[in-house]
Amino acid sequence: MIAPMLVTRGHPIVFEFVPELFGDLIPDAIFQLQLAELPGFRRVVEMFVTDHLSIGGVTATLLLALPLFILGSLGVRSIGIPLMMVALCSWKTAPPIRVCLSLFVILGCLATILIRVTPIDFPRAYDNSVWFFAQSKLIAWVFVGEALRRMFQSGFRYAGVIGTSILVILSAPGAVNFFAEISDDETIRISRKDTAEVVEYLAQEAHPGAVVLSEDEGVSIDLLASTSIRVPFQNIFAISFLPKKDILEYGQELRRFWVEWGVGGFRAETAAKYDVDYIVALSPRTGATAAFSNDTYHVYPTRSLILGAQSPRKDLD
């Protein structure tokens, strides 16, 4: 099945919905957890790698890999599964909203497992069917809350407190570990400091709607997220919003710009085409003075480059 999602510059962006059992989700999870050498999981991996169905592989997938994948993906939200099953089994008497939400969670999971959703021009691109499961996981929290409510209303006085405490204990380690790893990464911390300085400088100096061409995509992302500054092209999810022809054209043009910049050239026509006001480069430009510099980035007003004039240097404290 194909579905046109929107029309951009006269070209429809078409997505295709392709049946694909499990995709790469389950084998990827098995490899990440280093379970591929265990007997049951080995059959699953062999089936996916060789693309050859076998009774042992299908059985191991349905009885072992798939249930563990769903439980592992849902995490503590799994405690809401019994309530979903009760709602579906008693759909004639259960509140309609509970039945609807239960179906939403289950069908979202099945959609991610059974189909691949990609732009028709990029069939092996990021599989957007994962968003069905992501939404299911969000709604699954409703049933977790329902389970906790029942604990608080049970005859045992401290059941709700104990259940909530266990929920927090099981949920917190993953988040704490994620932030701990980021805070320990010296490269990321230095890079973010330098990026923040550039973003702060441009937020102060550039007028609203100014266009900034950055050699580092991270600067472009932060500018779009925290300022009113624009960028000529941002590749995140571009395939979902732009025709393939435009993406290739933008990419080639900007690559040529930075290749020439690296050897001392300056493609003024590219800067003029996208109305670029500032350029953020990773390497300094010989013969020109940056308006702002730090250990990583160098900012040049486009007008000074075109006119061959040097702008005054300004550094943040």
Backbone torsions as a table, in degrees:
resi	resn	phi	psi	omega
1	MET	NA	139.1	175.3
2	ILE	-122.2	151.1	-178.2
3	ALA	-144.3	118.5	173.5
4	PRO	-69.6	126.6	-174.4
5	MET	-95.9	-38.3	179.4
6	LEU	-163.4	168.0	179.0
7	VAL	-116.9	123.7	-179.2
8	THR	-121.4	123.0	178.6
9	ARG	51.7	38.6	177.1
10	GLY	83.6	-1.8	-178.0
11	HIS	-113.6	125.9	177.1
12	PRO	-72.6	139.7	173.0
13	ILE	-94.5	111.9	-172.9
14	VAL	-107.9	130.0	176.0
15	PHE	-105.7	144.4	176.2
16	GLU	-113.1	139.6	178.9
17	PHE	-108.3	105.9	-172.3
18	VAL	-111.8	125.8	175.1
19	PRO	-59.8	126.9	179.6
20	GLU	-154.2	102.1	-174.2
21	LEU	-64.2	114.4	175.3
22	PHE	71.4	-22.3	-178.0
23	GLY	57.3	-134.2	178.9
24	ASP	-104.2	4.3	-171.8
25	LEU	-62.1	-53.5	-174.1
26	ILE	-69.1	-49.6	178.4
27	PRO	-61.5	-36.3	177.4
28	ASP	-61.6	-42.6	-180.0
29	ALA	-65.0	-39.3	179.6
30	ILE	-62.8	-43.0	179.6
31	PHE	-67.5	-41.2	-179.0
32	GLN	-64.3	-34.4	179.3
33	LEU	-87.6	1.3	178.2
34	GLN	57.2	45.5	-180.0
35	LEU	-106.9	2.0	-171.5
36	ALA	-64.1	-21.2	-177.6
37	GLU	-88.5	-9.7	178.5
38	LEU	-74.8	144.4	-170.9
39	PRO	-50.6	-54.2	-177.3
40	GLY	-63.9	-43.8	-178.7
41	PHE	-69.8	-29.4	178.8
42	ARG	-61.8	-38.8	177.5
43	ARG	-63.5	-38.3	179.0
44	VAL	-64.6	-48.1	-178.9
45	VAL	-61.9	-45.0	-179.8
46	GLU	-59.5	-38.7	-179.3
47	MET	-65.9	-41.6	-178.2
48	PHE	-75.3	-38.6	-177.7
49	VAL	-68.4	-43.5	-178.6
50	THR	-83.8	-11.5	-178.1
51	ASP	57.2	37.6	-179.1
52	HIS	-128.6	118.4	-178.7
53	LEU	-69.3	140.7	175.6
54	SER	-141.5	153.0	-179.3
55	ILE	-61.4	-43.5	179.2
56	GLY	-63.8	-41.5	-179.7
57	GLY	-66.2	-45.0	179.2
58	VAL	-63.7	-43.9	179.9
59	THR	-61.8	-46.0	179.7
60	ALA	-64.6	-35.1	179.3
61	THR	-67.3	-48.2	-175.5
62	LEU	-72.6	-35.9	-174.6
63	LEU	-96.0	-20.2	-175.1
64	LEU	-121.6	-63.4	-171.9
65	ALA	-67.8	-45.8	-176.7
66	LEU	-64.7	-50.5	178.0
67	PRO	-58.7	-42.0	179.6
68	LEU	-66.4	-36.2	178.1
69	PHE	-63.5	-45.4	-178.8
70	ILE	-65.7	-46.1	179.5
71	LEU	-63.7	-41.0	179.4
72	GLY	-67.4	-36.7	-180.0
73	SER	-71.9	-39.6	179.0
74	LEU	-74.6	-30.5	-179.7
75	GLY	62.4	-133.5	-178.2
76	VAL	-66.2	-15.9	176.9
77	ARG	-66.1	-13.0	179.2
78	SER	-61.8	-22.0	-179.1
79	ILE	-68.1	-13.1	176.9
80	GLY	-88.3	-7.3	-177.1
81	ILE	-60.8	-44.7	178.8
82	PRO	-56.9	-38.9	179.7
83	LEU	-66.9	-36.2	176.4
84	MET	-64.3	-44.1	-179.0
85	MET	-63.5	-40.4	178.2
86	VAL	-62.2	-42.5	-179.6
87	ALA	-63.5	-40.4	-178.8
88	LEU	-73.4	-36.9	-179.5
89	CYS	-72.0	-26.2	178.5
90	SER	-115.0	44.0	-172.4
91	TRP	-63.3	-22.8	-179.5
92	LYS	-73.0	-30.2	-176.9
93	THR	-110.0	-19.2	-178.9
94	ALA	-70.2	152.2	176.1
95	PRO	-56.2	134.4	-177.2
96	PRO	-55.1	-37.4	-178.2
97	ILE	-65.0	-35.6	179.9
98	ARG	-68.9	-39.9	177.3
99	VAL	-64.9	-42.8	-179.5
100	CYS	-62.1	-45.5	-179.2
101	LEU	-67.3	-36.2	177.5
102	SER	-63.3	-44.6	177.1
103	LEU	-62.4	-39.0	-179.7
104	PHE	-59.7	-46.5	-178.4
105	VAL	-64.2	-46.8	-175.1
106	ILE	-70.4	-44.5	-178.8
107	LEU	-67.3	-33.6	176.6
108	GLY	-63.5	-41.9	177.2
109	CYS	-63.5	-45.9	-179.5
110	LEU	-63.8	-39.3	-179.5
111	ALA	-61.1	-42.0	178.8
112	THR	-65.3	-37.7	-176.8
113	ILE	-75.4	-31.7	-168.1
114	LEU	-102.7	-17.0	-177.2
115	ILE	-134.9	159.1	173.6
116	ARG	-116.0	133.5	-179.0
117	VAL	-121.3	109.9	-178.6
118	THR	-141.5	156.8	172.3
119	PRO	-59.5	140.9	-173.9
120	ILE	-64.4	-25.1	178.2
121	ASP	-79.6	-15.3	-178.0
122	PHE	-132.6	72.4	-172.9
123	PRO	-63.3	-22.3	179.5
124	ARG	-107.5	22.9	179.6
125	ALA	-79.3	-173.6	179.4
126	TYR	-53.6	128.8	-177.0
127	ASP	-81.7	106.6	-176.4
128	ASN	-75.6	-4.2	176.9
129	SER	-65.6	-17.7	179.7
130	VAL	-61.3	-24.8	-178.8
131	TRP	-69.3	-25.6	174.0
132	PHE	-61.3	-44.5	-180.0
133	PHE	-69.1	-37.9	179.4
134	ALA	-60.2	-43.1	178.3
135	GLN	-67.9	-36.6	177.5
136	SER	-61.3	-41.1	-179.2
137	LYS	-65.5	-34.0	177.1
138	LEU	-67.0	-46.5	-179.3
139	ILE	-67.1	-28.8	-179.9
140	ALA	-60.1	-25.0	177.8
141	TRP	-63.1	-25.2	177.5
142	VAL	-59.3	-41.9	-178.7
143	PHE	-75.1	-27.8	172.8
144	VAL	-63.9	-44.7	176.7
145	GLY	-61.3	-38.9	177.5
146	GLU	-63.1	-41.5	179.0
147	ALA	-64.1	-41.4	178.4
148	LEU	-66.4	-38.7	178.2
149	ARG	-59.7	-41.6	179.7
150	ARG	-66.2	-33.7	176.7
151	MET	-64.9	-43.2	-179.7
152	PHE	-65.5	-30.1	-178.0
153	GLN	-91.8	0.4	179.7
154	SER	-74.7	172.1	-179.0
155	GLY	-69.6	-26.9	-178.9
156	PHE	-77.3	122.5	-169.4
157	ARG	-59.9	-41.9	-172.6
158	TYR	-103.4	13.3	-177.6
159	ALA	-60.4	-44.5	-179.4
160	GLY	-64.2	-41.5	-180.0
161	VAL	-64.6	-43.4	179.9
162	ILE	-64.9	-45.2	179.7
163	GLY	-61.6	-42.7	178.9
164	THR	-65.4	-40.2	179.9
165	SER	-63.2	-43.6	178.5
166	ILE	-63.2	-40.5	179.0
167	LEU	-59.9	-45.9	-179.6
168	VAL	-66.3	-41.7	-178.7
169	ILE	-62.6	-39.8	-178.8
170	LEU	-76.7	-27.2	-176.3
171	SER	-86.9	-32.3	-171.0
172	ALA	-68.4	-39.6	-172.4
173	PRO	-56.4	-40.0	-179.3
174	GLY	-61.9	-45.3	-179.8
175	ALA	-66.7	-43.1	179.6
176	VAL	-62.8	-42.6	-179.6
177	ASN	-64.3	-39.1	179.5
178	PHE	-60.8	-50.1	-178.4
179	PHE	-69.0	-30.7	177.8
180	ALA	-65.9	-42.4	179.7
181	GLU	-64.2	-40.9	179.2
182	ILE	-64.8	-44.2	-177.3
183	SER	-67.1	-23.9	179.9
184	ASP	-86.6	-9.0	-177.7
185	ASP	-86.2	102.7	-176.1
186	GLU	-62.7	-38.4	-178.6
187	THR	-62.7	-45.0	179.7
188	ILE	-63.8	-41.5	-177.1
189	ARG	-64.5	-43.6	179.3
190	ILE	-65.7	-44.4	-179.2
191	SER	-60.5	-42.5	-179.3
192	ARG	-66.6	-36.2	177.8
193	LYS	-62.9	-46.9	-179.9
194	ASP	-65.8	-40.2	178.5
195	THR	-63.7	-43.1	180.0
196	ALA	-61.2	-36.7	179.3
197	GLU	-65.6	-42.0	178.8
198	VAL	-64.8	-45.0	-179.9
199	VAL	-61.8	-41.5	179.0
200	GLU	-64.0	-42.7	179.6
201	TYR	-62.3	-49.1	-177.9
202	LEU	-67.1	-34.3	177.7
203	ALA	-62.6	-31.9	179.8
204	GLN	-82.4	-39.0	-170.8
205	GLU	-93.1	-35.4	-175.1
206	ALA	-83.1	143.3	178.7
207	HIS	-76.1	155.7	178.7
208	PRO	-56.5	131.3	-178.9
209	GLY	88.7	0.4	178.1
210	ALA	-62.4	152.9	-178.7
211	VAL	-107.3	127.7	-179.3
212	VAL	-119.3	126.7	176.0
213	LEU	-102.7	114.6	-175.9
214	SER	-114.7	139.1	176.5
215	GLU	-73.2	-25.4	179.5
216	ASP	-103.2	121.4	-178.3
217	GLU	-62.7	-28.4	179.7
218	GLY	-60.5	-38.3	177.3
219	VAL	-65.6	-42.5	179.5
220	SER	-60.1	-43.3	-178.9
221	ILE	-63.2	-45.1	-179.3
222	ASP	-66.6	-36.8	177.8
223	LEU	-63.8	-43.5	179.7
224	LEU	-66.3	-34.7	-174.8
225	ALA	-78.8	-30.3	-169.5
226	SER	-123.6	-0.2	-179.9
227	THR	-136.3	177.5	175.7
228	SER	-95.2	15.2	-179.8
229	ILE	-81.3	147.5	178.3
230	ARG	-109.1	164.8	175.1
231	VAL	-129.6	153.2	-177.5
232	PRO	-63.1	-38.7	-175.0
233	PHE	-157.7	134.5	177.1
234	GLN	-126.9	123.8	-169.4
235	ASN	-83.5	-7.9	-179.2
236	ILE	-67.7	118.1	179.9
237	PHE	59.4	21.1	-179.4
238	ALA	-60.0	-34.3	-177.5
239	ILE	-65.1	-16.5	178.7
240	SER	-87.3	-10.2	-173.0
241	PHE	-130.3	-10.5	-177.6
242	LEU	-129.9	146.0	174.3
243	PRO	-63.3	152.9	-178.5
244	LYS	-57.6	-39.5	-179.3
245	LYS	-59.1	-43.3	-179.0
246	ASP	-68.8	-39.9	179.9
247	ILE	-61.2	-46.3	179.5
248	LEU	-63.5	-39.1	-179.3
249	GLU	-65.6	-47.4	179.1
250	TYR	-61.2	-46.5	-178.0
251	GLY	-60.6	-44.8	-179.1
252	GLN	-65.8	-40.7	-177.7
253	GLU	-66.8	-42.8	-179.1
254	LEU	-71.8	-33.5	174.7
255	ARG	-63.1	-42.8	177.4
256	ARG	-61.2	-38.5	180.0
257	PHE	-59.6	-47.7	-175.2
258	TRP	-76.1	-28.3	174.5
259	VAL	-63.8	-46.2	178.9
260	GLU	-66.5	-36.7	177.6
261	TRP	-60.3	-40.0	-178.1
262	GLY	-64.2	-22.4	179.2
263	VAL	-108.0	16.7	175.9
264	GLY	93.1	4.1	179.2
265	GLY	-91.1	171.4	178.6
266	PHE	-147.8	113.5	-179.6
267	ARG	-84.3	87.3	-177.7
268	ALA	-62.5	-30.6	-178.9
269	GLU	-66.2	-33.9	177.3
270	THR	-68.8	-43.5	178.4
271	ALA	-61.9	-39.7	179.9
272	ALA	-70.2	-38.0	-178.2
273	LYS	-60.6	-38.9	-177.4
274	TYR	-101.7	9.2	179.6
275	ASP	53.8	44.7	-177.0
276	VAL	-71.0	129.3	178.8
277	ASP	-98.1	-33.9	-179.6
278	TYR	-136.9	148.7	176.0
279	ILE	-119.9	129.7	177.9
280	VAL	-112.2	109.7	-175.8
281	ALA	-110.8	157.4	177.4
282	LEU	-88.6	-15.3	179.2
283	SER	-126.6	143.3	179.6
284	PRO	-68.6	156.1	-178.4
285	ARG	-104.7	125.2	179.0
286	THR	-65.8	132.5	177.7
287	GLY	87.7	1.4	178.4
288	ALA	-134.8	145.6	179.8
289	THR	-102.8	127.2	-179.4
290	ALA	-70.7	144.0	174.6
291	ALA	-71.6	-27.2	177.4
292	PHE	-152.2	141.1	177.3
293	SER	-144.8	149.2	165.7
294	ASN	-139.8	-162.4	-174.6
295	ASP	-67.1	-19.8	-174.2
296	THR	-115.3	-38.5	-169.5
297	TYR	-121.3	155.5	177.5
298	HIS	-136.5	123.9	-174.4
299	VAL	-106.8	128.9	-179.9
300	TYR	-126.4	125.3	170.7
301	PRO	-65.4	132.3	-176.4
302	THR	-61.3	-37.3	-177.4
303	ARG	-60.4	-39.3	-178.8
304	SER	-67.5	-31.7	178.3
305	LEU	-71.9	-41.1	-179.3
306	ILE	-67.1	-41.0	-178.2
307	LEU	-83.2	-10.3	-179.0
308	GLY	75.3	16.7	-179.0
309	ALA	-96.7	157.2	178.6
310	GLN	-102.4	129.5	178.1
311	SER	-91.9	152.2	-180.0
312	PRO	-64.3	144.2	-178.9
313	ARG	-81.6	140.9	178.1
314	LYS	-142.7	122.7	178.4
315	ASP	-114.7	149.7	176.1
316	LEU	-84.3	147.3	175.6
317	ASP	-73.7	NA	NA
